[in-house]
Amino acid sequence: MLDTTLANRQRNHLLDRDSVWLFGYGSILYKTGFDCLEQRTASLHGWVRRFWQGSHDHRGTPDAPGRVVTLVREPAARCLGLAFRIRPETLAALDVREKNGYLREAVALELGDGGRADAVTYIAPPGNGAWLGPASEPEIARQIATATGPSGPNRDYLLDLAASLRALGADDPHVFALERTLLALPGR
Ligand code: BEZ
């Protein structure tokens, strides 16, 4: 199975600092699982959240992958999420959690109070070994409705993410349309 843990250990952006901002836009919005020093809403200009990454290890299996979010470049877009100020050593566990295709990237965040911060996030790039890419909303929703993996049903991932984004006040037509489509599927 694709494993980016070792590649990420070489990607030492910002790790010479006492603390580092981590940008979260996916499962981390409802399941952190690490200690953080501070948390703020934040946004990333030029990127959108998309259910275009396959999940072989959390919300699906290699034979029946789920779909999870990654960030995709879109110049006029803005992705709303959360910034967590963490100790750099916390990233080692996140490298393992995000090992199915995600790479650590340095990004420039806008914080909720209007400030700016250099940050690290994890992005699964197009063409990685678990990449699925775009598909129609019904197709993505059907895949999410049926996939399940060691971290639980893919359905819960989508519904928990949508609830977290609503609580943040995020406008995310892609995620909310998938939520509506999934909930309208027969038997759901
Ligand atoms: C996320 O789900 O957004 C995420 C998870 C781990 C590290 C960074 C971001």
Residues whose N, C-alpha, C, O or C-beta is under 5 A from the ligand:
A	BS01	BEZ	F23 G24 Y25 G26 S27 I28 L94 T121 Y122
